Amino acid sequence: MSKNQLKTNKKGFILNVIYKNPDGSWRAFCYPFDISCEAVTKEKAMEKLEKLINLYIEGLKKYNYPEHLIKKELSYEQDKKMLIVVKKELVKELQKRLKKDVFNCDSNNDVEIIKKGLFSSYQPLAFC
């Protein structure tokens, strides 16, 4: 397993989520690292989160990407609930995109997606 796979949760992505708290402030968190912050605006929350993620990844590099720090369970209950909502929305979006893609089927009914890059490693942002 490569260092890159470790640093990206072995699945190839880091998910940043931002949402509005009932008190009007904005909360941002990063899955799978369990990094979070709050700010007055969503832009400030995202800015803070990105800085925290960069610092965290520097620490991971320094200690050779220890696996127990790569994937951590979210500690804040509301973040856990929001992650479930976001994952459902990501699945819906993926299904919608797959319906638009062109498929090739061979005689064994195997399916190959022609459109490349759909599952490539990237850092999606989810806004709720």
Secondary structure as UniProt FT lines:
FT   HELIX           3..7
FT   TURN            8..12
FT   STRAND          15..20
FT   TURN            22..23
FT   STRAND          26..31
FT   TURN            32..34
FT   STRAND          35..39
FT   HELIX           42..62
FT   TURN            63..64
FT   HELIX           67..70
FT   HELIX           77..100
FT   STRAND          103..105
FT   TURN            107..108
FT   STRAND          111..113
FT   TURN            116..119
FT   STRAND          125..127
//
